[in-house]
Amino acid sequence: MPETFGRRRTDPGDETLALAMRGPLPTGAAEATKWIRSLRSEKSELDPWKPQAFEVEDERSRSGSVDPTGTVFITNRECPFTCLMCDLWKYTTDESVPAGAVDAQVAAALEGMPSVRHVKLYNAGNFFDDRAIAPADRAAIAARVGHLDSVILENHPKMLDDRAVAFRDAAGVAVDVAMGLETVHPQILPRLNKRMTLTDFEVATKRLRAADLHVRAFILVRAPFMTEAEGVEWACRSLDFAFSVGVECCSVIPTRAGNGALDALASRGDFAQPSLASLEAVAEYGVALGLGRVFSDLWDVERIAHCPRCAQARITRLRRMNLDQIVPAPVPCDCR
């Protein structure tokens, strides 16, 4: 078995980047996919028998307890959707990994973790895509996680079917399916090349809830083509929509550059990363609703926290808000 798996890509050339910065943006899905992929940097070389990483963090549960929760970053085939803002493709393979590889990754991660009550199996795409995770691997994983309280999986709303219920029944534990809602902005959602409508998301959510599966939503704070104020407004509107259709937990994610396409949009003035204040405003709004858990995604949040006087205190406040689901007093600073 080779040590690495997947095909490396080269950096986009100067001509490609220049065209992206001045040429018209693509409209159709095929054209957008080609444009997004043309701007990618190298893809990592990966070992299909090892997870990208795993970690354990405290997370507030549905019942209100704060529990140790593991996350396994699975190595597998790239998601068939090529979303404008996605950078997870960097950590995927171009081909399906061998049968048994994903189960081996999960087994190794669980063995390496301290005791956890919940686990997130995040595979940078769709857990119920047979090309990413073989059915035999899903069956083996279901048996492996049966001692936990819950398992959180990620999947595209248009790739959900009876396999989600079958996995839950085989595992015998509560299952959350996390889906990217991104934004409810009627003009911008189609431009993300997600190939999903709000109706698709609502139908998927209601189908999962009818089968007694729980739903999480990923929501972007300042999607491309938005001003800072619009980024906050539409993230809050997205929280409203998510809870209205049956989502129980929302993760608000500051949109980050670095995937090639967003960097090209930034050069055109069509994208900028949100401020820490915007992330705070959206998180505060969502938690204050009291309709379900709202988490700020704090991975690499330092990239949008620039004030040396208050940044760490404000990040600590967001982390506390994640655990308590209470809006604490703001951190005073003259940078606001």
C-alpha positions in Angstrom: 0.0 0.0 0.0 1.5 3.4 -1.0 2.2 5.8 1.8 0.4 8.6 0.1 -2.8 8.7 -2.0 -4.2 11.2 -4.4 -2.9 13.5 -7.2 -1.0 16.7 -6.5 -2.0 19.9 -8.3 0.2 22.7 -9.2 -0.3 26.3 -8.2 -2.5 28.3 -10.6 -0.3 30.3 -13.0 -0.1 34.1 -13.2 -2.2 34.1 -16.3 -5.0 32.1 -14.6 -5.0 34.5 -11.6 -5.0 37.6 -13.8 -7.9 36.4 -15.8 -9.9 35.5 -12.7 -9.3 39.0 -11.4 -10.5 40.9 -14.5 -12.6 38.5 -16.5 -16.4 37.9 -16.1 -17.4 35.5 -13.4 -18.9 32.2 -14.5 -22.6 31.7 -14.2 -23.5 28.0 -14.9 -22.5 25.2 -12.5 -20.1 23.6 -15.1 -18.4 26.9 -15.8 -18.2 27.8 -12.1 -16.8 24.4 -11.2 -14.1 24.7 -13.8 -13.3 28.3 -12.7 -13.0 27.3 -9.0 -10.8 24.3 -9.7 -8.5 26.3 -12.0 -7.6 28.5 -9.0 -6.7 25.8 -6.6 -3.2 25.3 -5.2 -1.6 21.9 -4.6 -3.6 19.1 -3.0 -2.1 17.4 -0.1 -0.6 13.9 -0.4 -2.5 11.7 2.0 -2.3 8.3 3.6 -5.8 6.7 3.2 -5.2 4.5 6.3 -4.8 7.5 8.6 -7.2 10.3 9.6 -6.1 13.9 8.9 -6.3 14.5 12.6 -8.4 14.0 15.7 -9.1 16.1 18.7 -11.3 16.3 21.8 -13.0 19.4 23.0 -15.8 20.2 25.5 -19.1 20.9 23.9 -22.5 21.7 25.3 -24.9 18.9 24.6 -28.6 19.0 23.8 -29.4 18.1 27.4 -27.4 21.1 28.7 -24.4 19.2 30.0 -20.9 20.1 28.9 -19.3 16.8 27.6 -16.0 15.8 26.1 -16.6 15.5 22.3 -14.2 14.0 19.8 -13.8 15.0 16.2 -12.2 12.7 13.6 -11.1 14.4 10.4 -11.4 11.5 7.9 -9.3 11.0 4.8 -11.5 10.1 1.8 -12.6 11.0 -1.7 -13.4 14.6 -2.5 -17.0 15.8 -2.3 -18.6 15.8 -5.8 -19.8 19.4 -5.2 -17.3 22.1 -5.8 -18.5 25.0 -3.6 -17.1 28.4 -4.1 -16.0 28.9 -0.5 -14.8 25.4 0.3 -11.2 24.7 1.2 -11.7 21.2 2.6 -10.8 19.7 -0.8 -7.1 20.2 0.2 -7.4 17.3 2.6 -9.2 14.8 0.3 -8.2 12.2 -2.3 -9.1 12.2 -6.0 -10.0 8.5 -5.9 -12.0 6.3 -3.5 -9.9 5.0 -0.7 -9.6 1.2 -0.2 -12.4 -0.6 1.5 -11.6 -0.8 5.2 -9.5 2.3 5.2 -12.1 4.7 6.7 -13.1 2.2 9.5 -9.4 1.8 10.3 -9.1 5.6 10.6 -12.0 5.9 12.9 -10.7 3.0 15.0 -7.3 4.6 15.4 -8.8 7.9 16.3 -11.1 6.6 18.9 -8.3 4.5 20.4 -6.1 7.6 20.6 -8.7 9.7 22.3 -9.5 10.0 26.0 -13.0 8.9 26.9 -15.6 10.9 25.0 -19.4 10.8 25.0 -20.0 12.1 21.5 -18.0 12.0 18.3 -18.0 14.0 15.1 -17.0 12.0 12.0 -16.2 14.8 9.6 -15.1 13.7 6.1 -14.9 17.0 4.2 -18.0 16.0 2.2 -20.8 13.4 2.4 -20.8 10.6 4.9 -23.4 8.8 2.8 -21.5 9.0 -0.5 -20.5 5.4 -1.2 -17.5 6.7 -3.3 -16.2 8.5 -0.2 -17.1 5.9 2.5 -17.8 2.3 1.4 -21.1 0.8 2.7 -19.1 -1.9 4.5 -17.0 0.8 6.3 -20.2 2.5 7.4 -21.5 -0.7 8.8 -18.3 -1.3 10.7 -18.2 2.3 12.0 -21.8 1.9 13.2 -20.8 -1.1 15.3 -17.8 0.8 16.6 -19.6 3.9 17.9 -22.5 2.1 19.6 -21.1 2.8 23.1 -21.4 6.6 22.6 -24.3 9.0 23.4 -24.3 10.5 19.9 -22.6 10.7 16.6 -22.4 13.8 14.3 -22.0 13.3 10.6 -21.9 15.7 7.7 -23.7 15.5 4.4 -25.1 17.6 1.6 -28.9 18.0 1.7 -29.3 16.6 -1.8 -27.4 13.4 -1.0 -29.5 12.2 1.9 -31.6 9.1 1.7 -32.6 6.1 3.8 -28.9 5.3 4.6 -28.9 7.9 7.3 -31.7 6.1 9.2 -30.1 2.7 8.5 -26.8 4.0 10.1 -28.7 5.3 13.1 -30.5 2.0 13.6 -27.3 0.0 13.2 -25.4 2.2 15.6 -28.2 2.4 18.2 -27.2 5.9 19.2 -28.6 9.4 18.5 -27.4 10.8 15.2 -27.0 14.4 14.1 -26.6 15.2 10.4 -24.7 18.5 9.9 -25.6 20.2 6.6 -24.2 23.4 5.0 -27.0 26.0 4.8 -24.4 28.7 4.2 -26.8 31.7 3.6 -30.4 32.3 2.8 -29.6 35.2 0.6 -31.7 34.5 -2.5 -29.1 35.8 -5.0 -25.9 34.8 -3.3 -26.8 31.1 -2.4 -27.0 30.1 -6.1 -23.6 31.8 -6.7 -21.9 29.6 -4.2 -22.1 26.6 -6.6 -23.6 24.5 -3.9 -26.4 23.4 -6.2 -29.0 23.5 -3.5 -32.0 25.6 -2.8 -33.6 26.5 0.5 -36.4 24.1 -0.3 -33.8 21.3 -0.7 -32.5 22.2 2.7 -35.9 22.3 4.3 -37.1 19.1 2.7 -33.9 17.3 3.9 -34.3 18.7 7.4 -37.9 17.7 7.8 -37.2 14.2 6.5 -34.5 13.7 9.0 -36.6 15.1 11.9 -39.5 12.9 10.9 -37.2 9.9 11.3 -36.0 11.2 14.7 -32.6 12.3 13.5 -31.3 15.6 14.6 -30.0 18.4 12.3 -27.1 20.9 12.6 -26.5 23.7 10.1 -23.3 25.4 9.0 -23.9 29.2 8.4 -21.4 31.6 6.9 -20.6 34.9 8.5 -20.1 37.2 5.6 -20.4 35.0 2.5 -18.8 36.3 -0.7 -20.4 39.3 -2.5 -21.6 40.9 0.9 -20.6 44.0 2.8 -19.7 43.6 6.4 -23.2 44.8 7.5 -24.9 42.5 5.0 -22.8 39.6 6.3 -24.2 40.0 9.8 -27.8 40.6 8.6 -27.9 37.6 6.4 -26.2 35.3 8.8 -28.9 36.2 11.4 -31.6 35.7 8.8 -30.0 32.3 8.1 -30.3 31.4 11.8 -33.9 32.4 11.8 -34.6 30.1 8.8 -32.6 27.2 10.1 -34.5 27.1 13.4 -37.9 27.6 11.6 -37.5 24.4 9.6 -36.4 22.2 12.5 -32.6 22.6 12.9 -31.5 22.1 16.5 -28.0 23.4 16.4 -26.2 26.0 14.3 -22.5 26.6 13.8 -21.6 30.1 12.6 -18.4 30.1 10.6 -16.4 33.2 9.6 -15.7 32.7 5.9 -12.0 32.4 5.4 -9.8 33.1 2.4 -7.1 30.7 1.1 -8.9 28.4 -1.3 -8.0 30.2 -4.5 -11.4 31.3 -5.6 -12.1 33.5 -2.6 -8.7 35.0 -3.0 -9.5 35.9 -6.6 -12.8 37.4 -5.5 -11.0 39.4 -2.8 -8.7 40.9 -5.5 -11.8 42.0 -7.4 -13.4 43.5 -4.2 -16.1 40.8 -4.1 -15.0 39.2 -0.8 -13.4 40.1 2.5 -13.1 38.1 5.7 -15.5 39.2 8.4 -14.4 41.0 11.5 -14.4 39.5 14.9 -17.1 41.9 15.9 -19.3 40.5 13.1 -18.8 36.9 14.4 -19.7 38.2 17.9 -22.8 39.9 16.7 -24.1 36.8 14.9 -23.3 34.5 17.8 -25.0 36.9 20.3 -28.1 37.1 18.1 -28.4 33.3 17.7 -27.8 32.5 21.4 -30.3 35.1 22.5 -33.0 33.5 20.3 -33.0 30.6 22.7 -34.3 28.3 19.9 -31.4 25.8 19.9 -27.6 25.7 20.4 -25.5 28.2 18.5 -21.7 27.7 18.3 -19.1 30.0 17.0 -16.5 28.2 14.9 -13.3 29.3 16.6 -10.9 27.3 14.4 -8.1 29.7 13.4 -10.2 32.6 14.6 -7.0 34.6 15.4 -6.9 35.5 11.7 -9.8 37.9 12.2 -8.9 39.1 15.7 -6.5 42.0 15.2 -6.6 44.1 18.4 -3.7 43.2 20.7 -5.6 44.6 23.7 -8.8 42.7 23.5 -8.6 39.8 21.0 -7.8 37.0 23.4 -10.4 38.2 25.9 -13.1 38.3 23.2 -12.2 34.9 21.9 -12.4 33.5 25.4 -15.8 35.2 25.7 -17.0 33.4 22.5 -15.7 30.1 23.8 -17.6 30.7 27.1 -20.7 31.5 25.1 -20.4 28.2 23.2 -20.4 26.3 26.5 -22.9 28.3 28.5 -25.3 29.4 25.7 -25.7 32.7 27.5 -24.6 36.1 26.2 -22.1 37.6 28.6 -21.2 41.2 28.9 -19.0 42.5 26.0 -15.3 43.0 26.5 -14.6 46.7 26.7 -12.1 48.1 24.2 -11.7 51.4 22.3 -11.0 49.4 19.1 -14.8 48.9 18.6 
